[in-house]
Amino acid sequence: MGIVAGLDSSSDSTRIVVCDSETGAVLRHGHAPHPLEPKAVDVDPQAWLLSLGEAATGGLLEGVQAIGVSAQGHGLVPLDAQGGLVRPALVGNDKRAQVAAADLVEGLGGRQAWTEAVGNVPASGLPVAKLRWLARTEPEHAQRVAMILQPHDWLVWQLLGRPARRTTDRGAASGTGYWSARNGAYRPDLVELALGHQAALPEVLGPAEAAGTTPEGLLISAGTGETMAAALGLGLGVGDAVVSLGASGSVMAVHHEALTDPHGMITSFADAAGMHLPVVHTSNAVRALRGTAELLGVESLEELSALALTSTPGASGLVLLPYLEGERTPHLPHTAGTLAGLRRESMKPEHLARASFEGMLCSLADAMDVLRGRGVEVRRVFLLGAAAGLPAVQAMAPALFGAQVVVPQPAEYAALGAARQAAWALGVSQGALSPTAPPAWQGAAAQVFEAGEELAVGQAVRQQYTATREQIHPGAFSA
């Protein structure tokens, strides 16, 4: 079929992979940082183009027939009626819209009203909350907004030469707060609720559709958000879940339908392959490990991991509820963490170290159970994040999650997913691929861990954790 490229414009850099369109084998790759201030929340999108150009130097894209674009999720690029930038783009990790998000939740009638409308509850990162923030704090800019794009939409539009048609995909659209993955449609009334007036929204393309072709004949696929591209790059399918271990955590799974949750614990995204990605977030993951390491005077998470493995399952009865920054799942925003089961025999560093790992993983298992309780199948769990490489995590996770655990080798999965999407769109345009299934590329190289005989032990640890959680926060998952 040919050669394709995937580019991922993340929050700090651009990564490009050039792949064989049939096998997915990486032929070349490039990388360049964004010329931005660290942690900038107002960004000139031209910086993304400059970074892209630098990453593609040296003939990197020679022979490429199609390009897929992945970019940081939840950003907002506000344009005026002529297609000019109204103000710098607002990026996804911008927290200034927290009050605006709360206003929107109340304005529509609560969390359940939002989940029924679009499958997620406004948070500061979502574009719908950024629009409300813009209307409240920069009304002169808000009044000029005539078109709303996200970062990947804007990059695709630029690569195509800024045509009159502007596009997005269902994956990125599902993260706006004004497009419903369940209904496959925009809610313009929510844009008006947030911004104060209507604005044009990009056309939502299907997974295998092309956004267009450049004058040079280069096909540009629909593109998608970074999370959806990484899922495509990992080769996830039904039965697969991803647990992300950052300071906070998340559990995401592939499912055949969009899910809504009256308690707002499930965020309903669409993926880049025609399926859905329900996600449950936790406010605390690796921050619980780092806090424990500081408390014990342990210098690294690797040392904490080694210490934890000298304890036994159940940590001699010690249980840590890791709700150090409040918690999203269950919805306990104003709570604090709890250390329970203190007895003379349990008051040892190794038991506290193990309790921190068990608490983090049991909290994420609670989040996974929210999905399982709605019919989501989880047979295999991909662990992502630096902490996924810790021996204590790898030893405990299979039994606590009740599933096979896969730890992929580090790779540019979002860029690979973008390249796979480009190969799909190219194959469909050539009549060589079906629009219902992406090309079958080789899966990610990974370590695989099984629960085996430890499954019963894991269930006992979960029961100990659940009993403590119910004692401290009774009915937290049914409120």
N, C-alpha and C positions, 0 to 999 in steps of 0.2 A: 504493500500500500504506500509506504513512504516514510518520511521523517516528520516528527511533530515536536513542538516545544510546549512546555508548561512554565509559566512564570508566576511566582508567588510574591506579592508585594505585602509584606508583613508590616508590623508597626515600626520596625527599625531597619529593614533592608529588603532588597530584591534578590530572589534566588531563581535561577533559570535552569531547567534540565531539558536537554534535547534527547529524544528517545526514538527508538525504532517503533513505528506505529503498530506493528503486529505482535511483538513480544514484550514491549515495554523496557527493553534493555537501554540503559542510560549510555548515550554516546559521548555527550559533552555536558559540561555544566558551568555556570557562571554565577558570580555573587558580587553585590556592591551595597554598601551601607547607604541609608538615606541621609542626605545632608541636612539633618534636623538637630535642634536642641534636644537633649535627653528628656524624655517624659513630656514632650510638647503635646498639648491638647488642641491647639489651633495650628493647622498645618496647611501650607500652600501646596496644593496637589501637584504643582510643577515639580516639586521635590521627588515625587514618585516617578515622574517621567525621566528626570535626570538620572536617578538611580537605575532605572530600567535601561537607559542608554548605555550607562557605564558597565552594567552587568553583561550586556550583549556585545561588547567590543570583541575585536579579534576574529571576526567572522563566525561568531558562535552560532548565528541563525542561518548560516549558509546551507541551502538545500532544504530548509524547512518549508513544509506545505501548509501547515495549520498551527495555530497558537491557541492555547487555553489560558485564561487569566484567573488566578485566585488572588484575593486580597483580604486584608484585615476586615473583620466583620463589624457591623453596627456603626460604621462611620457615616457621616452626613456631609454631602457636598451640595450646598444650596446654590442654584443658578437663577439668573434673572431671565427675562423674556427673550433676550438675545443670546443666551447660552453662556453669558459671562459669570464669573464667580462673584457672588454677593459678598462673601466674607470668606476667610480661611475655613477649610473643612474642619469639622469637629470629629475627633477620632473616638473609637469605641470605648477606650478606657477612661474617658472624661467623666468625672464624678459630679460635675457641677449641677447636673439636672436631677439630683435626688429629690428635692422639694417639688420640682415640676412633675416628676413621675408620680409622687404621692397625690398631687392635685388631680392628675389624670385618672388615677384609680378611683378617687372619690367622685370625679366628674361624671364617670360612666356608671357609677352605682356599685363599685366594689370589685374585689379580685375575681369573683365568679363571673361577673358580667364581662370582664376582659377575656377570661379564658374561653368563654362561650363565643365571643366575638372574633378573636384572632388566635386563640390558643396559647397566649402568654400574657403575663401581667407586666405592665410597664416598670422598668427599672432604669436607673440613670444612664445605662449604656445604650438603650434602644433609641433609634432615630426619632420615634414618636415623642419621647421625652425630651430629646434635644430640640425638636421643633417647639415644644411648649416653653422650654428655657429661652429659646431665641425670641419668641413672641413676648415673653415677660421682661427680659433683660435688654434686648436689642430690637425694640419694635420697629425702628427705621429699617433695619436689615430684613426683619421678618416680612414687612410689607412688600419688599422687592422680590421675594422668593416666588418664582414661577414654575420651577422644575426641581424635583428632588432626586438626587442620585446617591448611590453608595460608592465607596472607593473602586470596587471592581467594575461597576457600571461605567464610571467616569473613564477608567483606563481603557476599557473596550471601545468606548465612544471616541477616545483620542486615537487609538490605533486605527480605527476605521476612517479617520479624517473628519470627525465631528459631523456626521450625517444628521438629517432631520429626524430620523428614527433613532430613538434611544431605548435600550433594552436592559433587562436584568434576567435573572433566573429564579426559579421557585425557591431554591435554597436560600439565597440572599434575601429575597422578598419576605420569606417567613420570619426573618429576624428584624423586621422593621417596626412591628407593632401596629401596622395598618394593612396587612395582607394575611389572609387566613389560609393556612395549609390545608385545613379540612375542606373548605369550600373552594379553594383555588381562585380566590377573588380578592381584590382590594376592598377596603372600607374607606372610601373618600371622606365619609363623615367624621372619621377619627382624625384624619389629617386636618380637617377644618376645626375640630375640637381643640387640637393641639396648636395649630398655627394661626387660627383666626380667619382663614380663608382657604379656598381650594388652591391646589397646585397640581401641575401635570406630573404623572408618575410613569416610569419606564414600562414598556411592554414586557410581560413575563414570558420568557421562552421555555420550551420543554427541554429536557436534559440533552437530547441529541441534536437540537436545532443549532444552526449557525447564526451568529449575530450579524454576519455580513462577510464581505470579501473586500480586501484592500484593492486599490487600483493596480497593484502589482500582482494580484491574483492570490494573495495569501488569505486563507480562510481563518476567520476568528470565531471560535465557538462561543457558546452562551456565557461561559465563565461562571464563577460562583464564589461564595464566601469561603474563608480559610478553613473553617471547621468542616464544611461539606466536602471541600476538595481533599482534605486529609483523610476523610472517611473513604472517599473513592480511591485515593492512593494506597490506602491500607488494604483495599479489596474487601471491605466489610459486606456481609450479607445478613439475611434473616438468621437469628440465633446468635449474632455477635453483639457484644457490648464493648464500650470503651470507658475505662475509668481513668480520668485525668487527675494526676496528683500534683497540684500546685499548692500554694499557700492555702487556697480554697480547693474544693474538689468538685467533680461532676461525674455523673454516670449517664452515658448516651447509648442508645441501642437502635438497631435497624428494625423497623416495624412496617407492616403492610398498610397501616392506616394512621391518620392523625388522631392524637389523643387529647382530650380536654379533661381537666381535673378541677372539680369545684373548689378545692382548697388552694389551687394555684401552685402546687408543688411541681407539676410537670409543665415544662415549656415545650411547645409543639413546633418543631422545625421540619421543613421538608429537606430531603437530601438532594444530591446531584445525579441520582440514577433513577428517579421515578418513585422512590419509596419515601419513608418518613423517618425522622430522627427525634423521637421524644427524649428530652434531657431533664434530669433532676440534679439540681445544684446543692452543694453543701458549702457553708461558710468557712468550714475548718477542715484542713487536711494536714499538709506538711507543717503548717504553723504549730500544730499540737506536738509534732516531733521536735521542732526547733525549741519550743518553750520548755519541753522536758529536758532536752540537752542542756539548755542554759541553767535550769534548776539543779541538775545533777553535776554541773561543771564539766560536762563532756564537750570536747572541742569540735566534733564533727558528727554528722548523721551516720557515717560509716561506723564510728566508734559506738554510737548509741545502738546501732543495729547489732553489733557484736555482743554488746552487753545484754541486750534483750534476749538473744539466743541462748544465754546461760541460764535464763529462767525457764519455767515450764508453762505449757498452755494453761490459760486462766490466771497467770501471774499471781499464784498463791492467793486467789480471791480478790485481788486488787482490780478495780474497774475505773477507767477514766472515761467520763462523758466529755468529749473534746469540744464543747460548745464555747470556746474561748472568746469568740467575737459575736456572741449571739448565734443563732442558727436559722438557716432557711428551710432545712428539711430535718426534723419537723419545724414548723413555723414558730420559732421562739426567739424573736429578734432582740429581746431585752434580757435574755438569760445569761448565765455564766457557766463555765465548766464545773464539773464535779469529780472529785476523787473519793471513791467509796471503797469499803472493804478493808479499812485500815485495821490491822492486827499486828501484834508484835512480830509475828513471823513473816508478815508481808511487807514490813517497813525496811526494804532493802533496795538498793539502787537498781539491781537487775529486774526486780519485779515492776518497779515504776517504769523502767525502760520498755519492758514488754507490754505493760498496760497501755502505754502511749501508742504503740503500733496496733495493738488489738482494738483500742478505742477508735483510732482513725479508720481502720478497715471495717469495723462493725458499723460505724456511722455511714460509711459508703455502702455497706451491704443493706442497711436500712433504706438508703436511697434506691438501691437496685430493687428492693422488694416493692417499692412504690410502683415501679414499672412492671414487675412480675405480677403484681396484684391486678393490673389492668390487661393481663393477657400477653405481655411481651415475653417472648421466649429468649432465655439467656443460657446458651450452652458453652460459649467461649467468651472470655473476657480479655481484652487487650489493655495492658497497663502502659500508660504514657506518663512522661515526666521523669526528672532526674531520680526521684525517690523510687521509681520502678526498678532500678538496678540494685537496690539494697537487699542483701540476703534475707533480712528479717521479713521484708515485704513479700519476697518471692516464696519464702517458706510458709507464711501464714495465709496469704491471700487465697489460694485454691480452696482450702477447707472452709474458710470464712465466707467466701462467695458461693461455694457449692458448684464450682464450674472449673473447667480447664482455664489456665491463665497463660497468656501469650505476652511476652515482652519483646516487641520488635526492636531490631537493631536501629540505631539512629540513622535517619535518612530524611530527605526533603519530601515528606509525604504530601504536603499541600501542593507543591510544584508538580510532583508525580501525578496527583489526581487531576490537576489542570491539564497536564499532557495527555492523560488517558481520555479526558473529555474531548480534547482536540482530535485525538485519533478516532474517537467515536463519531464525532460530527463529520470528519473527513471520510470515514468509511461509509456513512450513510449517504453522503453527497455522491460517492462513487458507486453506490449500489452494492457495496460489499458487506455492509453490516446492517443489522436490524435496528430500527430506532427504539426497540424495547429492551435491548441488553447491551451493555458496554463491552468493549473488546476484552477478551480473557487474558489478562496479563498475569505474569508470575507473581504470587503473593510475597509479602514482606518476609525477609529473612528474620528469624526470631528464635528465642528460647521458649520452650514450652514446659509448663509445670502442671502436674496432675495432683488432685486431692488424695486419691488412693485411700489408704487405710486411715488417714487423718480426718476423713470427712466427719465421722462421729465426734471426734474431739472438737472439730470446728463448730459443730452444732451445739455442743455443750458450752463453749465459750460464748457463742451468740446468745444462748439462753441466759447465761449469767449477766451479760451486758443488757439484754432486753429487760430482765427483772429489775435491774438497777434503774434503767431509764424510766420504766413504768412507776417505780417507787418515787422518783424525783419529779417526773413530769407525766403524771397519769393521763392517759387518753391523748397524748400529744399527736399521735398519728390518726386520730379519729375526730379531732376537734374541727 
